[in-house]
Each structure stands twice: as C-alpha cells, then as structure tokens.
C-alpha cells in the first residue's frame, strides 16, 4: 500500500508531537504533579495516537478504493482495511 508523502510527513509530525507529550508526562510524574493533570495529559496523548491510526487507515482505504486490483494483489482488500479500522475503534 502506498501512502502519499504528505500523509506520511503529517503522521510523522503527529508522532513526534505525541513523543513530546509522553516525555512531558514522564516529567510530570517525576515532579509529582497532581494526578488529574497527569491523567488529562495521558488522555490527550492517547487520543492523538488514535488519530494517527485513523488517518493512516483512511489513507489506506483511499488507496484501496483508488487502486482496487493492485490493493488486492498486495493483500489489502477493503475487508482488511475495515479490520484495521475496527482495531482502532
């Protein structure tokens, strides 16, 4: 499955931001910050990571619909992409 370079760049940018969030959470724990603040940050990082997954699956679905024969040959049927989506849901 091919993903457009702009999609890959966006996903990498999002992942770097999430990586920073996780480092921030680690720092919050070291500083013994209020657990409500920490939980809020954990929740935000988790939702951001889910968005990365959904964007990746959306790009895959777009590719599969646009290239049905090739996607089947490469093992990416619409059913496979739907299963990936459901793993994230």
N, C-alpha and C positions, 0 to 999 in steps of 0.2 A: 504494500500500500504506500502510495506516495502522498506526502503532505506538502502543501506549498511552503516555501521558505519563510514567508511572512508569518504563517501559522506556527512553524517551529520556533521562530525567533520570539514570538509572543509567549509561547508556552515556556521557553527557557527564561524569559524575563520574569514571568509569574513565579516560576520555581525559585529563582534567585531571591525574589521578594519574600517568598514563604520561608526560605532558608534563613533569611534575616529575622523573620518573625520568630522562628524557633530558637535562634540564638538569643533573641530578646526574652523569650520565655525562660530559657535557662538562667539568664542573668536575673530575672525577676525572682526565681526560686532561690538563687544564691543570696539575694538581698532580703529574702524572707518577706516579700511583698504580700499584700492581702490576697487571700486565695480567690476572692471574687474577681480581682483584676487579672490574676493568672488564668482563671477559667475562661474569662472573656477573651483573652488572647489565644488560648488553645482553641476555642470555638472558632474564632476568626481564621486561624491558620488551617483548621480542618475544612472549613467552608471554601477557603481559597484553593486548597488542594483538590477538593471535589470539582471546582470549576475548571481546573486544569484537565481533569479526567473527562468532564463533559465536553470541553472544547476539542479535545483530541478525538473523542468518539464522533462528535459532529463533523469534524473534518474527514474522518474515515467514512462516515455514512455518505457525505457529499461525494467523495471519491468513488465509492462503490456504485452509487446511483449513476454517476457520470461515466463510469467505465465498467459496466456490468460483466462483460465477458472476461476482461483482464482480472477483475477482482475475484471472480470465481476461480480462474486458473491459479491465482496466487493464494487461494484459500480464505478469501474474505467475502463470504456471501453476506447478503443482507441479514440473514439469521445470525451469523457470527457477530456482526456489529451490534445487532439488537441484544445479544447475550452480554457483550461488553458494557452496553448502556445499563442493562439491568444489574450488573455487578456493582455499578456506581450508585444506583438508586436505593 
